[in-house]
């Protein structure tokens, strides 16, 4: 009957409208996460990102278990080490007169949330791979471990109030002032402990920072850095950002200057075919340079946060 046909048509129209609205929502969602912003120096995050209290930040007073383990294994806390709000641990060499210092720089830390739009309330990594690398290093060298700003900072720590500003691990993490502060702190430690040769190493963003520090140090003392090792690190940050369709970083080390540093310094760059966060393709043209191809070490089956630590001693021997 006509009224039944009309009712059926209205029912089908409502269902079609619901399907169209749902499809539009899904499409808009995936478009939005495909263009996640990367905050960089000169493009500060919104005020929402600047105060940890807005993320209900509740740091633990107890020490982080990996810091406790390092202290139990002979590392000592370095106070007054840097103007940056970071934790620094060092271990003296077992052989007096050792002239080589290995510096480990931690990754960016805890992952961003809400599909990449919201930074973590606390950047401390659950499993600090660069620190684990330090703990798996033979005792013949002097070792210096550097966290990233505001990692491992509890409510009882002197830098707790400073770390209410989330820009330390968002827009400032590769900023020139941060790179320079790391550089000055490392050179100061080197001079105070009378070591002549530097090895810089880092995992993920820590390796990216190590490469930028090496470039800066090389301008001051071209003989100081003898080796650079990066593991699953986006060396060309903007090539990596382009690969993931992210906003570009600003005010970072010029890629041509970075490339010359990587060419001049004995180096090892580790990547895995199973790493979707930092695939080797994200390096762009940088590591396709004929002078750098032999410095790339390929691994199979390791995801970004897998156990790279077992491969660290081998990379150290090959590169340095």
C-alpha positions as CSV (number, residue, x, y, z in Angstrom):
1,X,0.0,0.0,0.0
2,X,1.2,3.6,-0.6
3,X,1.5,4.4,3.1
4,X,3.6,1.3,3.7
5,X,5.9,2.2,0.8
6,X,6.3,5.7,2.1
7,X,7.2,4.4,5.6
8,X,9.8,2.0,4.1
9,X,11.3,4.8,2.1
10,X,11.6,7.0,5.3
11,X,13.2,4.1,7.2
12,X,15.8,3.5,4.4
13,X,16.5,7.2,4.3
14,X,17.3,7.4,8.0
15,X,19.6,4.4,7.7
16,X,21.4,5.9,4.7
17,X,21.9,9.2,6.6
18,X,23.4,7.4,9.6
19,X,25.8,5.5,7.3
20,X,26.9,8.7,5.6
21,X,27.4,10.6,8.9
22,X,29.5,7.6,10.3
23,X,31.6,7.4,7.1
24,X,32.3,11.2,7.2
25,X,33.4,10.9,10.9
26,X,35.8,8.0,10.1
27,X,37.3,9.8,7.1
28,X,37.8,13.1,9.1
29,X,39.4,11.2,11.9
30,X,42.0,9.4,9.8
31,X,42.7,12.6,7.9
32,X,43.3,14.4,11.2
33,X,45.7,11.8,12.6
34,X,47.5,11.7,9.2
35,X,48.6,15.3,9.9
36,X,49.7,15.2,13.5
37,X,51.6,18.3,14.5
38,X,55.2,18.2,15.6
39,X,55.9,21.2,17.8
40,X,59.2,22.9,17.0
41,X,61.2,25.9,18.3
42,X,59.4,29.1,17.2
43,X,56.0,27.4,17.1
44,X,55.1,26.9,20.8
45,X,52.4,24.5,21.8
46,X,49.1,25.8,23.1
47,X,48.7,26.8,26.7
48,X,47.0,23.5,27.2
49,X,50.3,21.8,26.7
50,X,52.3,24.2,29.0
51,X,51.2,23.2,32.4
52,X,51.4,19.7,33.7
53,X,48.6,20.3,36.2
54,X,46.2,20.3,33.3
55,X,47.1,16.7,32.7
56,X,46.8,15.6,36.3
57,X,50.5,15.1,36.6
58,X,51.2,13.0,39.7
59,X,54.9,12.1,39.8
60,X,56.1,9.5,42.2
61,X,58.3,10.5,45.1
62,X,60.0,7.1,45.0
63,X,63.1,6.8,42.7
64,X,62.6,5.3,39.2
65,X,63.6,1.6,39.3
66,X,66.1,2.0,36.4
67,X,67.9,4.9,38.2
68,X,68.0,2.7,41.4
69,X,69.6,-0.1,39.4
70,X,72.2,2.2,37.9
71,X,73.1,3.6,41.3
72,X,73.4,0.0,42.7
73,X,75.7,-0.9,39.8
74,X,78.3,1.9,40.5
75,X,76.8,4.9,38.8
76,X,76.7,8.2,40.8
77,X,74.4,11.2,40.5
78,X,76.0,14.3,39.0
79,X,74.6,17.4,40.6
80,X,75.0,20.9,39.3
81,X,76.0,19.3,36.0
82,X,73.9,21.5,33.7
83,X,71.5,24.4,33.5
84,X,69.0,22.0,32.0
85,X,66.4,20.2,34.2
86,X,67.8,16.8,33.6
87,X,69.3,13.8,35.5
88,X,72.9,12.8,34.9
89,X,74.7,9.7,36.0
90,X,78.3,8.8,35.7
91,X,80.6,5.8,36.3
92,X,84.3,6.0,36.6
93,X,86.5,3.7,34.6
94,X,88.1,0.8,36.4
95,X,91.5,1.6,34.8
96,X,93.2,4.8,35.9
97,X,94.1,7.1,33.1
98,X,91.4,6.0,30.7
99,X,91.0,8.7,28.1
100,X,87.7,7.7,26.5
101,X,84.3,8.9,27.6
102,X,81.1,7.3,26.3
103,X,78.1,9.6,26.6
104,X,74.6,8.1,26.4
105,X,71.6,10.3,25.6
106,X,68.1,9.1,26.3
107,X,65.2,9.0,23.9
108,X,62.3,11.4,23.8
109,X,60.7,9.2,26.3
110,X,57.0,8.5,26.9
111,X,54.9,8.5,23.7
112,X,52.4,11.2,22.8
113,X,48.7,10.5,23.4
114,X,45.4,11.2,21.8
115,X,46.5,10.1,18.3
116,X,49.7,12.2,18.6
117,X,48.0,15.5,19.6
118,X,48.7,15.5,23.3
119,X,52.1,15.2,24.9
120,X,52.6,12.9,27.9
121,X,52.2,14.5,31.3
122,X,55.5,13.0,32.3
123,X,58.2,12.3,29.6
124,X,60.0,9.6,31.6
125,X,60.3,6.4,29.5
126,X,59.1,3.2,31.0
127,X,62.1,1.3,29.6
128,X,65.0,3.8,29.2
129,X,67.0,2.0,26.4
130,X,69.9,4.4,26.4
131,X,70.4,3.9,30.2
132,X,70.2,0.1,29.6
133,X,72.9,0.5,27.0
134,X,75.1,2.3,29.6
135,X,74.5,-0.6,32.1
136,X,75.6,-3.1,29.4
137,X,78.9,-1.3,28.7
138,X,82.3,-2.8,29.7
139,X,83.9,-1.1,32.7
140,X,87.1,0.0,30.8
141,X,85.6,3.4,29.8
142,X,84.3,6.3,31.7
143,X,80.5,6.5,31.2
144,X,78.1,9.5,31.3
145,X,74.4,9.0,31.0
146,X,72.2,12.0,30.3
147,X,68.4,11.9,30.5
148,X,66.3,14.3,28.6
149,X,64.8,17.4,30.2
150,X,62.3,16.5,32.9
151,X,62.7,12.7,32.7
152,X,62.9,10.9,36.1
153,X,62.0,14.2,37.9
154,X,59.8,13.4,40.9
155,X,58.0,15.8,43.2
156,X,60.9,15.8,45.7
157,X,63.4,16.8,43.0
158,X,64.9,20.3,42.7
159,X,63.7,20.6,39.1
160,X,60.0,19.7,39.8
161,X,58.6,23.2,39.5
162,X,60.7,23.9,36.4
163,X,59.2,20.8,34.8
164,X,55.7,22.2,35.0
165,X,56.4,23.6,31.6
166,X,55.9,20.9,29.0
167,X,57.8,22.8,26.3
168,X,60.9,21.1,27.7
169,X,59.8,17.8,26.0
170,X,57.7,19.3,23.2
171,X,58.8,22.4,21.3
172,X,62.2,22.7,23.0
173,X,63.5,19.1,22.8
174,X,65.8,19.8,19.7
175,X,66.0,23.6,20.2
176,X,69.4,25.3,19.6
177,X,69.5,26.4,23.3
178,X,69.0,22.8,24.5
179,X,71.6,21.3,22.0
180,X,74.1,24.0,23.1
181,X,73.5,23.3,26.8
182,X,74.1,19.6,26.3
183,X,77.2,20.4,24.3
184,X,78.6,22.7,27.0
185,X,77.8,20.3,29.8
186,X,79.6,17.4,28.0
187,X,82.7,19.4,27.2
188,X,82.8,20.7,30.8
189,X,82.6,17.1,32.1
190,X,85.2,16.0,29.6
191,X,87.6,18.8,30.7
192,X,87.0,18.2,34.4
193,X,87.7,14.5,34.2
194,X,90.7,14.8,31.8
195,X,89.4,12.6,29.0
196,X,90.4,13.4,25.5
197,X,88.1,11.3,23.3
198,X,84.3,11.3,23.2
199,X,81.9,8.7,22.0
200,X,78.3,9.9,21.6
201,X,75.5,7.4,21.6
202,X,71.7,7.4,21.8
203,X,68.5,5.6,21.1
204,X,65.7,7.1,19.0
205,X,65.5,10.8,19.6
206,X,68.5,10.5,21.8
207,X,70.6,9.5,18.8
208,X,69.2,12.4,16.8
209,X,70.3,14.8,19.6
210,X,73.7,13.1,19.8
211,X,74.2,13.7,16.1
212,X,73.4,17.4,16.5
213,X,75.7,17.7,19.5
214,X,78.5,16.0,17.6
215,X,78.0,18.6,14.8
216,X,78.3,21.4,17.3
217,X,81.3,20.0,19.2
218,X,83.1,19.4,15.9
219,X,83.0,23.1,15.2
220,X,84.8,23.7,18.5
221,X,87.3,20.8,18.5
222,X,87.4,18.7,15.4
223,X,89.4,15.9,17.1
224,X,87.2,15.6,20.3
225,X,84.4,13.3,19.0
226,X,85.9,10.1,17.8
227,X,82.7,8.1,17.3
228,X,78.9,8.4,17.0
229,X,76.4,5.5,17.4
230,X,72.7,5.9,16.8
231,X,70.0,3.3,17.2
232,X,66.6,3.6,15.6
233,X,67.2,7.4,15.3
234,X,65.7,9.9,12.8
235,X,68.9,11.5,11.8
236,X,67.3,13.9,9.3
237,X,64.4,15.1,11.4
238,X,62.5,16.8,8.7
239,X,62.9,13.9,6.3
240,X,61.4,11.8,9.1
241,X,58.6,14.3,9.6
242,X,57.8,14.3,5.9
243,X,57.8,10.5,5.9
244,X,55.1,10.5,8.6
245,X,53.3,13.6,7.2
246,X,54.1,15.7,10.3
247,X,54.9,19.4,10.6
248,X,58.5,20.2,10.0
249,X,61.0,21.1,12.8
250,X,62.4,24.6,12.9
251,X,65.9,25.9,13.9
252,X,67.6,22.5,13.9
253,X,71.1,21.7,12.6
254,X,71.4,22.2,8.8
255,X,71.2,18.8,7.1
256,X,74.3,19.5,4.9
257,X,76.4,20.3,8.0
258,X,75.0,17.2,9.7
259,X,75.8,15.1,6.7
260,X,79.4,16.3,6.7
261,X,79.7,15.4,10.4
262,X,78.4,11.9,9.8
263,X,80.9,11.5,7.0
264,X,83.9,12.8,9.0
265,X,83.3,10.8,12.2
266,X,83.5,7.0,12.5
267,X,79.8,6.1,13.0
268,X,77.2,3.4,13.1
269,X,73.5,3.9,12.4
270,X,71.2,1.0,13.3
271,X,67.8,0.4,11.7
272,X,65.4,-2.5,11.6
273,X,63.0,-3.6,8.8
274,X,60.3,-4.0,11.4
275,X,60.6,-0.5,12.9
276,X,57.5,1.4,11.7
277,X,58.3,4.5,13.8
278,X,61.8,5.1,12.4
279,X,62.2,3.0,9.2
280,X,65.3,3.6,7.3
281,X,63.2,5.1,4.5
282,X,62.5,8.0,6.8
283,X,66.1,9.1,6.5
284,X,65.4,10.3,3.0
285,X,68.4,11.0,0.8
286,X,70.8,11.4,3.8
287,X,71.9,7.8,4.3
288,X,71.8,7.1,0.5
289,X,75.0,9.1,0.3
290,X,77.7,6.8,-0.9
291,X,80.0,7.9,1.9
292,X,77.5,6.8,4.5
293,X,76.0,3.6,3.1
294,X,78.6,1.4,4.8
295,X,77.9,2.9,8.2
296,X,74.3,1.7,8.2
297,X,73.6,-1.5,10.1
298,X,70.5,-3.4,9.1
299,X,68.6,-5.6,11.6
300,X,65.7,-8.0,11.1
301,X,62.5,-8.2,13.1
302,X,63.2,-5.6,15.8
303,X,60.4,-3.2,16.4
304,X,61.2,0.3,17.6
305,X,60.9,-0.4,21.3
306,X,62.3,-3.9,21.2
307,X,65.4,-5.1,23.0
308,X,68.1,-3.2,21.0
309,X,70.4,-3.4,24.0
310,X,71.8,-6.8,23.1
311,X,73.2,-5.3,19.9
312,X,74.9,-2.3,21.6
313,X,78.3,-3.9,22.4
314,X,78.6,-5.1,18.8
315,X,77.9,-1.7,17.4
316,X,80.4,-0.2,19.8
317,X,83.1,-2.6,18.6
318,X,82.4,-2.1,14.9
319,X,82.2,1.7,15.0
320,X,84.8,2.7,17.5
